Amino acid sequence: MARTKLTKGTWTKADLALLKKMFPNNPTAAVAAKLGRPLENVKKKASRMGLKKAKKYLKSIGRD
């Protein structure tokens, strides 16, 4: 199986904008895949930015 190279290091303005747009209403794994970054890095960055999952999204996955 071929490994995909993941981006590490500096976040561009475009990366941050996409993270801010996608994070509340999408699975974190999907956001990480779209950004080409490790899942843990995306979780940490979202936390540092104060991003949260939308209540509607959490309800749709059964987490009230």
Secondary structure, DSSP 8 states (H G I E B T S, - for coil): --------S---HHHHHHHHHHGGGS-HHHHHHHHT--HHHHHHHHHHHT----HHHHHHTT--
